[in-house]
Amino acid sequence: YANEVGEAFRGAIQVRYVRLSYLVAGGYVLADTCSKSFITSDRFKSESDHDYQVALKFTETLTWQSLASVIIPGLVINRCCATFNSLLKSSHIRNRQIITTALGLALIPVIIKPIDRSVDKAMENYITPTIQRIVAALYREKTDNHNYTLAEAVMYDYNA
């Protein structure tokens, strides 16, 4: 939750500390991605599709973590805090930065589960199948009983 905290404090601290919070969050994303990739590598070490499975896990985890842990929560907290600050400024309320920061911090636990569920659905319905087709095309593996070319994987029509 480092970047969400950084965004909540954006109006009260120097921007370099907000950027540092994103660096910490990015480090977490990379650590989790590598951890899951190593586990997948061990699980598929004697399988013929080892490289495909590791690349797939790496890409899926990096995508999910980037969206659910960094990009979407950071954007939501940033825009909510900007809105809070604007509303408080127009109301001429004193200590608006303290109030804005407190509201931003209070919002963090409220947004996490809905964001996670939304990213899960997007991954399940659109992103993961696309990742599977692209990685399969790169590794010449079959998905959906079809060998996709990279162009077919990228341009896949979900309505077909």
N, C-alpha and C positions, 0 to 999 in steps of 0.2 A: 504493500500500500504506500510505498515511498513517494511515488509521483503524485498520488492523490493528496497526500499530506502537503507536498510541495505546492500543488495547485491551490489548496485551501489557504496556504500562507503567502501566495504570490503577491498580494497587495501589501504585505507587512514586511517582506524580506527582499533582499537583493535578488535579481533574476538569476544570477549565477548559482544560487542555492536551489532554485527551482530546477535549473538544468542538472544540477548534481543529483537531485531526487530522481530524475529520469535516468541518469547513468546507473544509479543503484537499482532501479526497477529493471533496466535493460540487463544488468548483470544477473539478476534473478531469472529472467526469461532465458538467457543463454545457459545458465547453470542447470535449470530444469530441462531444457531441450537436450543438452549434452547427457545428462543423467538418464533420461528416457531412451536416448539413442544408444547409450552403452548397454543398457538392460536389453534392448531389442537385439543388439549385436550379439550378446551372449546367448540369447534365446534362439537365434537363427544361425549360429556360427557354422553349423554343418549343413545348412540348407543351400540349395542351388540359387535361391532368390534372396540370399543374405543382403547383398548391396541394395537391392530394391526395397526390402523391408526396412532397413536402417534409414535409407533416404526418405521413405514414406513417413516413418515415425518422426524423423527430424523435422520435416517440412510441416507435418500436421501440428506437432507440438509448438514449433516456432510460431506458426500462424495463430493457433488458439491463444497461446500466452500473450503474443503481441496485441491481439485484439482485446481479450478479456482482462488482461492485467495492466496494460499500459495505455493503448490508444483510446479506447472508448471511455474507461473511467476518468482518464486525464481530461479528455474533452468535456465530459459531463460536468465534472467538478469545476473546470475552468469557466464554462459558460454559465453555470449556476451561480458561481461566486461573482462573475461580472454582472449578472442580472441583479443579485442581491445588493451589490455595491451601488449600482445605478439607481435602484429603487430607494435605498437608504440615503443616497446623495440628494436625490430630488425631494426627499422628505426632510432634509436638513437635520438629520439625526447625527448627534455627536458620537464619536468612537465607532464610526461605521466600519473601519478596518477590523477592529476586534470582533464586532458582531458578524461581519462577513466571513472572517476566518472561522469563528465558532460554528456558523451555519454550514460552511463547507466541510468542516471536520465531522459534524453531526450527520451530514448527508452520506458520508463514505459507507457506513454499514448498511444503509438503506438501499444503495444502488448495486451492491456487489452481486447478490443472488439474481436479480432480474437481468443484469448484464451477462452473467455466466450462462443463464438459461437461454438467452437470446443468441449468444455466440454458439452454444451447443446446437441449437436448431439450425442456424446458418451453416455451421460446419457440416452437420448431418445431411442437410438437404441440398447444399450447393457447393460449398468450398471443398470438403473432403472428396466427393466424387470427382471434382475437377482436378484436385491434387493427385488423386489416384491415377487418373487418365494421363496426366502430364508426366508423372514419375514413371508410369508403366511405359509410356512412349520413349522416354529417355533410356530406360533399362530393357526395352524390348520384351516386356512382360505382358501377359494377357490380363485384361480386366473385362468383366461382363462378357466373357468368351469372345473378345475382340482384341486384335492387335491394333492399337491406335497409332497413327503417325502423330508427331507433335502438333502439326497444324490441326488435325482432327480433334485432338484432345483439348486444345485451346478454344476451338470454335464450336465445341459440342452444343447441340441444340437440345435443351431440356424439354421442350414442348414436342419434340418429334416422337 
